Amino acid sequence: MDVHGALAKRLGVEEASLHDLSTYATSPNYSDLERAALAVAVALTREPRALPENLRATLAALCGDEGFEEVVATVGLFNYLTRLHNGCGVKN
């Protein structure tokens, strides 16, 4: 398991949710809010320069503007740290 998975487990994420991460969009182990946050994370990881408006609107509707900003900031931080670790050759 990678460092993020280990952190998720320590923070209480269920094993079933971690197992279903690749199918989060259809898995019953995720709430609508979690699906929206994961969709934003995937989109920003693939294309960090722009977030599709439909994903922005869905997440903001589910968690408000402050929650939206918190999710985007967290995604950005973890993407940055992963790229930094990869670039420096840091191993799990």
C-alpha positions as CSV (number, residue, x, y, z in Angstrom):
1,M,0.0,0.0,0.0
2,D,1.3,3.5,-0.8
3,V,1.8,6.2,1.8
4,H,-1.5,7.9,1.0
5,G,-3.4,4.6,1.5
6,A,-1.7,4.1,4.8
7,L,-2.6,7.6,5.9
8,A,-6.2,7.0,4.8
9,K,-6.4,3.9,6.9
10,R,-5.0,5.8,9.9
11,L,-7.7,8.4,9.4
12,G,-10.5,5.8,9.4
13,V,-11.1,5.1,5.8
14,E,-12.7,1.7,5.5
15,E,-10.7,-1.1,3.7
16,A,-13.7,-1.6,1.4
17,S,-13.5,2.0,0.3
18,L,-9.8,1.7,-0.4
19,H,-10.4,-1.5,-2.4
20,D,-13.1,0.2,-4.5
21,L,-11.2,3.4,-5.1
22,S,-10.7,2.7,-8.9
23,T,-14.5,2.3,-9.2
24,Y,-15.5,5.1,-6.8
25,A,-18.0,6.5,-9.3
26,T,-20.2,3.5,-9.0
27,S,-19.2,1.9,-5.7
28,P,-21.8,1.9,-2.9
29,N,-18.9,2.5,-0.5
30,Y,-18.8,6.2,-1.3
31,S,-21.3,9.0,-0.6
32,D,-22.2,11.6,-3.3
33,L,-19.9,14.1,-1.6
34,E,-17.0,11.6,-1.6
35,R,-17.7,10.8,-5.3
36,A,-17.7,14.5,-6.2
37,A,-14.4,15.1,-4.3
38,L,-12.7,12.1,-5.9
39,A,-13.9,13.3,-9.4
40,V,-12.4,16.7,-8.7
41,A,-9.1,15.0,-7.5
42,V,-8.9,12.9,-10.7
43,A,-9.6,15.9,-12.9
44,L,-7.1,18.1,-11.3
45,T,-4.5,15.4,-11.2
46,R,-4.9,14.8,-14.9
47,E,-5.2,18.4,-15.9
48,P,-4.1,20.8,-13.2
49,R,-4.7,24.0,-15.2
50,A,-8.5,23.8,-15.4
51,L,-11.4,22.1,-13.6
52,P,-14.5,21.4,-15.6
53,E,-17.4,23.6,-14.5
54,N,-19.7,20.7,-13.9
55,L,-17.3,19.1,-11.4
56,R,-16.9,22.5,-9.7
57,A,-20.6,23.1,-9.5
58,T,-21.4,19.6,-8.2
59,L,-18.8,19.7,-5.4
60,A,-19.7,23.2,-4.4
61,A,-23.4,22.3,-4.2
62,L,-22.6,19.4,-1.9
63,C,-20.1,21.1,0.5
64,G,-20.4,24.8,-0.1
65,D,-17.7,27.2,-1.2
66,E,-15.4,26.8,1.8
67,G,-15.6,23.0,1.5
68,F,-14.9,23.2,-2.2
69,E,-11.8,25.3,-1.5
70,E,-10.6,22.9,1.1
71,V,-10.9,19.9,-1.2
72,V,-9.1,21.7,-4.0
73,A,-6.3,22.9,-1.7
74,T,-5.9,19.3,-0.3
75,V,-5.8,17.8,-3.8
76,G,-3.2,20.4,-4.9
77,L,-1.1,19.8,-1.8
78,F,-1.0,16.0,-2.2
79,N,-0.4,16.3,-6.0
80,Y,2.5,18.6,-5.2
81,L,4.0,16.4,-2.5
82,T,3.7,13.3,-4.7
83,R,5.5,15.1,-7.6
84,L,8.2,16.3,-5.2
85,H,8.7,12.9,-3.7
86,N,8.8,11.3,-7.2
87,G,11.3,13.9,-8.5
88,C,13.6,13.5,-5.5
89,G,13.4,9.7,-5.6
90,V,11.7,9.4,-2.2
91,K,10.4,5.8,-1.7
92,N,7.3,4.9,0.3
